[in-house]
Amino acid sequence: MTGAFDIRGGYDRWAAVYDHDGNPLQGLEEPLFRAALGDPRGANALDLGCGTGRHALWLAACGAHVTAVDFSEAMLAAARAKAGANAVRFVVHDLSRSLPFADGAFDLVVSGLVLEHVRDLDGFFREARRVLNPTGRAVISAMHPAMFLRGTQARFTDPVSGERVVPGSYPHSIGAFVTAAAGAGFRLTRADEYAPDAAFATRFPRAEKYIDWPMLVVLQLSA
């Protein structure tokens, strides 16, 4: 098993199977995240850590004007190869650096399952707030910190080598998420925690051992 915080390299390798490996966290997150977003039609939206474009492409299909950033070239290549990708502006960018966008450029900022890979939460939320306009909002999902108590973090099996790859995760608390968001000037409007149930585990068998255990947190924030 490898990792040692090679997050970019890990996701470059994960890109080949990211959409097809039956990840229960993605399965749990996606409908809840979209419900939190509501109707994004007409919004200027920014997807931070877009990966293979799960949320960016859905936003664009719903009528949003979408800019999506990620530091993994392989993840972005997978996103660009999907139907509807021509409606999204993809940008290669490392979220540990300041965002290359003007203050107040976006109505909506989203980020799905990224926070565990962000060392500097203060910087992440500060930049997200900076590029959001004064009436904008943000929806941010993350793997629930309780998963670390089960020895679980982002990981996958390399389909070529069979190697278990752990890109690297920081064990932040929900309190750390909220404190960083508030310190950046966000107002927390909702914080929801979710656990899989038995019905969900029948569709995503890897979730069976996590039934009734918190897997996901979704933050809804306003400027």
N, C-alpha and C positions, 0 to 999 in steps of 0.2 A: 504494500500500500504506500502510495506516495502523496505528497502534498507540500509541506513546508512553506505554505503561503505563496505558492506560485499560482495566484488566482487567475491571472490572464492566460497563462499557459494551460491551466486546467480547463478553463472554459473553451479555449481553442480546440482542445481534444474532445470536450464534451459535445461540441456543436453537431457532430455527426449523428449522435443518437439522442440529443436533448429532447426532441419533440416526440420520441417514440419509445422511451424506456419505462413508461408506466409510472412516472413519478407521482405519488399520491399527493404531495404538497401542491404541485401545480394543479392537479385535478380538484382539490379542495378550494384552492385560491381563486381560480379563474371566474366561476360564476359569482362568487361573493364580491370579488373586486369589481366586476362589471356592474353589479347591482349598486355598489357604492358610488360608482361614477355617474350612473343615471344616463341621461341623454346628452352626449357631448357635441351634438350637431352645431357646426359653426365655430367651435372653440379653437383657439390657437393652443395646441397641446404639446407638451414636452414630455417624452418618456425617458427617464433616467435609468440607464442600465437595461436597455431594451432586449438584449439577448437575440433570440431568433424571431423577434417581432410579434410575440403573442398579443400583447396589448396594443402596440402601435398599429398593427394592421386592422385590428377590430375598431379602434378609434377612427381610423381613416375610412373604413367601410361605413361607419355611422355618420360620416359627414364632418369630422373634425379635420383641421389643418395640422398635420402631425410632423414634428421633428423628433427623431429618436437617436439617442447616443449610446454607444457602448465602446469599451476598449478592446474587445475581442474581434479581430478581423474575421475569424472563422464564423463566429456567431452572426455577424453582420452579413457575411456572404450567404449564409443560410436564410436570413431574413429577406435579402434582396432577391432571392430565387423564388419567392412565394408569390402567388397570385395577389394582385393589388399592391405590390411593393412600390410600384411607380408613383403611387399617391403619397408616399412617405419620404421625407428628407432624412436620410441616414447620415450620421456624423460619427467618425471615429474620435473618441475622446475618453480620457481617463478621469473618472469622477473624483479622484484625489486632487485634481487641479481645478482652478476657477473655470466656470462654464464660459464658452466663447459666444455668449449672447448678451444683448443689451438688458439693462434694468427694465423690469416690467414688460418684457416681450411676450409673455404667455398668460393665457386665461386659466390654464389647467396644467398642473404638473403631476405626473404619475410615476410611480416606481414600484415594480413588482419583484419581491423576493431578492432584494439587493442588500439590505442593511447589514446582514451578517458579514458581508464582505467589505464593509466600510469601516476603516479604522477610526477616522475622524468624523464622528457624527455631527459635531458642531459645524464643521466646514460644509458638510453635505447639506444640512438643513439651511445654513446661512445662504448658500448659493441658490438652493431651490426657492427660498423666499425672495432673494434679490431679483430673480428673473420673472417672478410672478407679479401680475399687475395688482393694484390695490383692492380690486374686488374679486380676485382670483381665489382658487381653492386647489388643494392637493389631496391625492389619495395615495397612501403609501402602505404596501403590505410587506410583511417580514415573516420568516420562520419564527415561531414562538420560542422565546428563550427557554421555556421548559423542556424543549427538545434536547438541549445540551445536557440536561440531567439524565437523559436516557442514552447519552453517548452518541447522539445523532447530530450531524451537520451535513452540509451539501457534499455529495459524493456520487460517483458513478463508476461503472465498470467499463474500461476501455474495450471496445468491441474487437480490436485487432490483437492486443496483447493479453486480454483477460485480466489486466491489472486493475486493482481497486484504486481509484484516484480521488484524493481529497484536496480540492484547490486551496482551502484554508478559510476559516471563519473566526470571527471575533464574538465572544459570548456576551453581548450587550444585554442589558435588562430592558423591560418595557419602560421602566422609570427613566433610563438613559435616553431612550427614543423621545419620550415626552419632554424631558428637560431640555434636550438639544433643540427640539422643535420650538418650544416656548422661548428659549433663549434667542432663537433666530427671528422672533417676531410673529410666529404663527399662533393662531388660536385653535386649540383642540376642540373640535365639535363632536367627534365620536371616536371611541377606541373599543373595538370589538375583538373578542378572542373566540376561536373556533376549534372544536375537536371533531374528529371523524366519528360517525356512528357505524353500527353493524351493516346497515344498508350500503353505506359508502364503501366499506371494506369489501363487499362482494364485487364491486366494480374495480376497486384498486386493492388487490390482495396484500400489497406491501403495507397497507394501513392497518391491517388486522391487529398488530401488536400495539397500535396507538389508539384503539377505540376508547373514547372518553378522555383521552389525554390531549391537552392543548397543543395544536400543531401550528396555528396561524394567528397572527394579529394583523388587523387592518385599521389604520389610522386615517381619519378624515380631518383635514385641517383647512382653515380659512386664513386669508391674509389679514 
